[in-house]
Amino acid sequence: MTGERVLIVDDDPALLQALPQTLRLRMSGVTVDTADSALAALERISEREYDAIVTDIKMPGMDGLTLLAEIVARRADTPTLMITGHGEYDLALQCLRGGAYDFIQKPIDRDQFLTSLHRAIEAHVLNRRTKERRVALERCANELEKIAETPGHHETRVLIVDDDPALLQALPETLRLRMSGVTVETAHSAVAALECITEHDYDAIVADIKMPGMDGLTLLAEIVARRADTPTVMITGHGEYDLALECLRRGAYDYIQKPIDRDRFVASLHEAIKAHALKRQMKDRSLALARCVTELERVAVSLGEPLPRERGAP
């Protein structure tokens, strides 16, 4: 955690020198900024957030009460200590009613001043931690809500790879007729298919084994290497059982024998797409849960951070 930052506002040069020296000597790691007027202070608080602000009330131009109102409006969580003259009880009460954290009477008792400032900084740190934890927990709640939600509509995309023009026309027509909402793309070679899977993530791929150039088994190995989660259904010739088993061993989801039974083909492809959707859903949930765990671990770590007083208060 970074050191605390305090702003001291006063038009008295002697006090503006003495108070920062006191804080630097008796508060470990504190950074002290100064402003010699309320207007200069407003410039400071517009640029950064302070853990506490100390300001005199009686200043030429904009006085401390007007400055306090601006601080409350701009940095409502920042505690402000007001410096009042001895016996100005009504003014001190007005400060507290206006949102001041505390008031310090002149002549300033350094011990009382430091004690009050420590309490103010502790309150600000606790408030900031509470806010950060609430935001973290809200993010976790949002992630868990996403996990609980039914996955939204996902356009199903299928790639069919075959060097047979007739099959490359018939199979997409079958899918479009019998599977609602499916988008079917085709590739006439394994090389063309690799270009497609580089550009798109498919819900299923259908590929013939016997193709000129790169065959279906080589293509399957590339699909497994590049898109391991994408189920691939291989088309085999009738009676090529050994080849079909080799496909399954190498990672194919299923195989379809020629001549193709359309019902069997559609049923197998439908199951492949369901399996891919489930795997994608589980991966999304795992990522969401991982983000939640990270947020909760960060919150747990912050719970163990010492407060300013514990780190070096007098």
C-alpha positions in Angstrom: 0.0 0.0 0.0 1.4 3.5 -0.8 2.0 6.1 1.9 -0.7 8.4 3.0 -1.0 11.9 1.5 -2.1 14.9 3.5 -2.8 18.5 2.3 -2.3 21.4 4.7 -4.0 24.7 3.8 -3.0 27.9 5.6 -2.0 31.5 4.8 0.4 31.6 7.7 3.9 30.7 6.3 5.2 29.7 9.7 2.4 27.2 10.3 2.6 26.0 6.8 6.2 25.1 7.5 5.9 23.8 11.0 3.0 21.4 10.6 4.5 19.5 7.6 7.8 19.1 9.6 5.9 17.7 12.5 4.1 15.2 10.3 7.2 14.0 8.5 9.0 13.5 11.8 6.2 11.6 13.5 4.3 9.8 10.8 6.3 7.3 8.8 5.8 7.4 5.0 3.5 10.3 5.0 3.6 12.7 2.0 2.6 16.3 2.9 1.4 18.9 0.3 0.7 22.5 1.2 -1.4 25.3 -0.2 -1.3 28.9 0.9 -4.9 29.7 0.0 -8.3 28.0 -0.5 -8.0 28.5 -4.3 -4.6 26.8 -4.4 -6.1 24.0 -2.3 -8.9 23.4 -4.8 -6.4 23.1 -7.6 -4.6 20.4 -5.5 -7.7 18.4 -4.7 -8.8 18.5 -8.3 -5.5 16.8 -9.3 -5.3 14.1 -6.6 -7.1 12.4 -3.7 -5.8 13.0 -0.2 -6.2 10.8 2.9 -6.8 13.9 5.0 -7.0 17.7 4.6 -6.1 20.2 7.3 -7.2 23.8 6.7 -7.4 27.0 8.7 -10.8 28.8 8.8 -9.7 32.4 8.8 -8.0 33.0 5.4 -8.3 36.0 3.1 -10.4 35.5 0.0 -12.2 32.2 0.2 -12.4 31.2 3.9 -12.1 27.7 5.3 -15.8 27.1 5.7 -16.3 27.8 2.0 -13.4 25.5 1.2 -14.9 22.8 3.4 -18.2 23.0 1.4 -16.2 22.6 -1.9 -14.2 19.6 -0.4 -17.5 17.9 0.7 -18.9 18.5 -2.8 -15.8 17.3 -4.7 -14.2 14.7 -2.4 -16.9 13.7 0.0 -14.9 10.8 1.4 -11.9 12.9 2.4 -11.8 13.8 6.1 -11.1 17.5 6.8 -9.7 18.9 10.0 -10.4 22.6 10.6 -8.0 24.9 12.6 -10.0 27.3 14.7 -9.0 30.1 17.1 -9.2 29.5 20.8 -12.7 29.9 22.1 -14.4 29.9 18.7 -16.8 27.1 19.8 -19.7 28.3 17.6 -17.4 28.3 14.6 -16.1 24.9 15.5 -19.7 23.5 15.7 -20.5 25.1 12.4 -17.5 23.2 10.9 -18.7 19.9 12.2 -22.2 20.6 10.9 -20.7 21.4 7.6 -19.0 18.0 7.3 -15.6 18.5 9.0 -14.1 15.4 10.6 -12.7 17.3 13.6 -11.4 20.7 14.6 -8.1 21.8 16.1 -7.8 24.8 18.3 -4.9 27.3 18.2 -2.4 27.3 19.7 -2.0 23.8 18.3 -1.3 21.0 20.6 0.9 18.8 18.4 0.0 15.5 20.2 -3.7 16.2 19.9 -3.3 17.3 16.3 -1.4 14.1 15.4 -3.9 11.9 17.2 -6.9 13.5 15.4 -5.1 13.3 12.1 -4.3 9.6 12.6 -8.0 8.9 13.3 -9.0 10.8 10.2 -6.5 8.9 8.0 -7.6 5.5 9.4 -11.2 6.4 8.8 -10.4 7.3 5.2 -8.4 4.2 4.6 -11.1 2.0 6.0 -13.7 3.8 3.9 -11.6 3.3 0.8 -11.0 -0.4 1.5 -14.7 -0.9 2.1 -15.5 0.8 -1.2 -12.9 -1.3 -3.1 -14.2 -4.5 -1.5 -17.8 -3.6 -2.4 -16.8 -3.0 -6.0 -14.9 -6.3 -6.1 -17.8 -8.2 -4.6 -20.2 -6.6 -7.1 -17.9 -7.7 -9.9 -18.0 -11.2 -8.5 -21.8 -11.1 -8.2 -22.0 -10.0 -11.8 -19.8 -12.9 -12.9 -21.8 -15.4 -10.9 -25.0 -14.0 -12.4 -23.6 -14.6 -15.8 -22.7 -18.1 -14.8 -26.2 -18.7 -13.7 -27.8 -17.3 -16.8 -28.9 -19.5 -19.6 -26.4 -19.0 -22.5 -27.8 -16.6 -25.1 -28.4 -17.5 -28.7 -25.3 -18.5 -30.5 -25.3 -18.8 -34.3 -24.2 -22.3 -35.2 -21.4 -22.4 -37.8 -20.4 -25.6 -39.6 -17.6 -26.2 -42.1 -17.8 -29.0 -44.6 -14.6 -30.1 -46.4 -14.7 -32.3 -49.5 -13.3 -32.4 -53.0 -16.6 -33.8 -54.4 -18.7 -30.9 -55.7 -21.9 -32.9 -55.5 -21.4 -33.8 -51.8 -20.3 -30.2 -51.1 -23.6 -29.0 -52.4 -25.9 -31.8 -51.0 -24.7 -31.8 -47.4 -25.1 -28.0 -46.8 -28.6 -28.2 -48.3 -29.5 -31.0 -45.9 -28.2 -29.1 -42.9 -30.0 -25.8 -43.9 -33.3 -27.7 -44.3 -33.0 -29.8 -41.1 -31.1 -27.6 -38.7 -32.6 -24.2 -37.9 -30.3 -21.2 -37.7 -27.2 -23.1 -38.9 -24.6 -21.3 -41.1 -22.8 -23.7 -43.4 -19.5 -22.9 -45.1 -17.6 -25.2 -47.5 -14.0 -25.8 -48.5 -13.0 -27.9 -51.5 -9.6 -28.9 -50.1 -7.8 -29.4 -46.8 -5.6 -26.3 -47.5 -8.7 -24.2 -48.1 -10.2 -25.6 -44.9 -7.1 -24.5 -42.9 -7.6 -20.9 -44.1 -11.2 -21.1 -42.9 -10.4 -22.4 -39.4 -7.7 -19.7 -39.1 -10.3 -17.0 -39.6 -13.3 -18.6 -37.8 -14.1 -20.7 -34.8 -16.6 -23.4 -36.0 -19.1 -25.4 -33.9 -18.3 -28.5 -35.9 -16.2 -29.5 -38.9 -17.1 -32.3 -41.4 -14.2 -33.6 -43.5 -13.7 -36.4 -46.0 -10.6 -38.5 -45.5 -9.8 -39.3 -49.1 -8.8 -36.0 -50.7 -6.0 -35.1 -53.1 -3.0 -33.3 -51.7 -3.4 -33.0 -47.9 -5.8 -35.8 -46.8 -8.4 -35.8 -44.1 -6.2 -37.4 -41.4 -3.5 -34.7 -41.9 -6.2 -32.0 -41.8 -7.6 -33.6 -38.6 -4.2 -33.3 -36.9 -4.1 -29.6 -37.8 -7.6 -29.0 -36.5 -6.7 -30.8 -33.2 -3.6 -28.6 -33.0 -5.3 -25.3 -33.8 -8.9 -25.7 -32.6 -8.7 -28.5 -30.1 -12.2 -27.9 -28.8 -13.9 -28.1 -32.2 -15.5 -31.5 -32.9 -14.6 -33.0 -36.3 -16.8 -35.6 -38.0 -14.9 -37.6 -40.6 -16.4 -39.1 -43.8 -15.1 -42.6 -44.6 -15.7 -45.0 -47.4 -17.9 -48.1 -46.8 -16.0 -50.8 -45.0 -13.0 -48.7 -44.0 -13.3 -49.6 -40.3 -9.6 -49.5 -39.6 -9.4 -46.0 -41.0 -12.5 -44.9 -39.1 -10.9 -46.2 -35.8 -7.7 -44.4 -36.6 -9.7 -41.2 -37.0 -11.2 -41.6 -33.5 -7.8 -42.4 -32.0 -6.5 -39.1 -33.5 -9.2 -37.0 -32.0 -12.2 -37.2 -34.4 -15.6 -36.8 -32.7 -17.3 -39.3 -35.0 -17.2 -40.8 -38.5 -19.9 -41.2 -41.1 -19.7 -43.9 -43.8 -20.5 -43.4 -47.4 -23.1 -43.6 -48.9 -24.2 -41.1 -46.3 -27.3 -41.8 -44.3 -28.8 -38.2 -43.9 -30.5 -39.0 -40.6 -27.4 -40.5 -39.1 -25.3 -37.6 -40.4 -27.7 -34.9 -39.0 -28.0 -36.7 -35.7 -24.2 -37.1 -35.3 -23.6 -33.4 -36.3 -26.3 -32.3 -33.9 -24.6 -34.1 -31.0 -21.2 -32.7 -32.0 -22.5 -29.2 -31.9 -24.2 -29.8 -28.5 -20.9 -31.1 -27.1 -19.0 -28.1 -28.5 -21.6 -25.7 -27.0 -21.3 -27.4 -23.6 -17.5 -27.3 -23.7 -17.6 -23.6 -24.6 -20.1 -22.9 -21.8 -17.9 -24.7 -19.2 -14.8 -22.8 -20.4 -16.7 -19.5 -20.0 -17.8 -20.5 -16.6 -14.3 -21.5 -15.6 -13.0 -18.2 -16.7 -15.7 -16.3 -14.8 -15.0 -18.3 -11.7 -11.3 -17.7 -12.0 -12.0 -14.0 -12.2 -14.1 -14.2 -9.1 -11.4 -16.1 -7.2 -8.9 -13.5 -8.2 -11.1 -10.7 -6.9 -11.8 -12.5 -3.6 -8.1 -13.2 -3.1 -7.4 -9.5 -3.6 -10.1 -8.7 -1.0 -8.6 -11.2 1.4 -5.1 -9.8 1.0 -6.5 -6.3 1.6 -8.1 -7.4 4.8 -4.6 -8.2 6.1 -3.1 -4.8 5.3 -2.3 -2.8 8.5 -3.9 0.5 9.1 -1.7 3.6 9.2 -1.5 3.6 13.0 -0.3 0.1 12.9 2.5 0.9 10.5 4.2 3.7 12.3 2.0 6.0 14.4 3.5 7.6 17.5 
